[in-house]
Amino acid sequence: MTHLRLLLAALCLGSPGGFAADLPPRPNIVFILADDLGWNDVGYHGSEIATPNLDRLAAAGAKMERHYVYATCSPTRVGLLSGRYPSRFGVLAPLGSTTEMRGEEATLPQELRRLGYRTHLSGKWHLGETPGHRPRNYGFDTTYGYLRGQIDPYTHRYKTGDHVTWHRNDEFIEEEGHVTDLITAEALRVVETAGEEPFFLYVAHHAPHSPLNEPPRWIAPFAKTIAEPSRRHFAAAVSHLDDSVGKLMAALEEAGKAAHTLVIFSSDNGGQQNSLDMTKNYDGRYASLPVLGNNEPLRGWKGDLYEGGIRVPAFAIWPGTIKPGTTVDAPMHICDWVPTLLALAGGEIDPAWKLDGIDMGPVLLGKEGEIPDRTLYWCTPSATALRKGDWKLILSGKGAKPELFNLADDPNESIDLAAKETDRVAEMTVKLESIREGDSEIE
């Protein structure tokens, strides 16, 4: 059966002479998603937080310096798995127990599994926890981690304190240990037990999301370099995350799979400025956190549609295929990963999926000189945004004036050009509204 799947995948690669015909054998795929990691929270962007493993990996592959996600966690996860704007399913913000997104609409794991991949999730789900909305219904062969967001790192309870959300294969369990260590251990288990079939491993970390409760060994290195306690604990969570990524890469090497594995790293949204209501949750065990992430020099925070909320550190490595030291300046979007990864896995795109992402494989692999002129769209409960070429339009709530920025000249969004570019604002508003017509009705 495995040989048949490989043959079918090879036939799907297309005719000789095209981009697909030049691809190496389809890779294992590991997608690592950090939680609330800001633009300037990684060493290679100049952070005071040391991230040696992330820095080494970013240098060994392609840094995607205009990699866009959503302003909060659940929408990004919907975009990653479906290849569609999350507003198509009415997902604009963090989800509770359910979602409009159905299991068959998780195109990435569903289609990879159809192509012969084993599919695995370790970590945060946050796309629903009712039985029909758990990850095994969305194309994953094995699942482990937590279904809700905002859990305690050690009790693994949801913030209300009494809500069990930790699971294995969609069944609730009790587990001991720090959340980062448990997610890492499961990812290592998947790698170490993988057979000959290719695999897709989605590692969705808690770190560095609040609440922060790191072992002293991760906090101590920052005692003299970071004065603010909450930022120091945040740095410890990032350092712990960096160590986890290093362990996963070492496991791939030891298993002899590193050379045949595409690894992608991204954050789910920009860094959070602070968390000042911590005492209201977790049975009052955690103090408020006045300083968390750092998105400098980008403007804005988690929840915003400014660059700091939606543009995040990201890179991809694939030894022998992605050239080390590559920088991808073309805008990339979390929805692009469905068509990109399915193409690399030997699949074909069905127009019936109505994907909003595009195949960025040629750009990522340096096979195409011309950069696509992208139009990208975001929708939150309070604002919408459109990037068309170098121009970005933000429309906030009722009565608010539109904002327009030229990201080529002003990447940090300090100069609002809406008053001078009224025709462009009108044109982009029409385009935004036409895209928005495809969104789910939101009550």
PyMOL commands that set and color helices and strands:
alter all, ss='L'
color gray80, all
select helices_A, chain A and resi 2-12+20-22+43-45+52-60+73-82+86-89+103-105+107-114+131-133+135-138+179-193+216-222+229-254+258-260+278-280+282-284+307-310+334-344+351-353+361-364+422-436
alter helices_A, ss='H'
color red, helices_A
select strands_A, chain A and resi 28-34+62-64+67-68+118-124+142-146+166-168+171-172+199-204+261-267+311-312+314-317+326-328+332-333+375-379+384-388+391-395+403-406
alter strands_A, ss='S'
color yellow, strands_A
deselect
rebuild
show_as cartoon
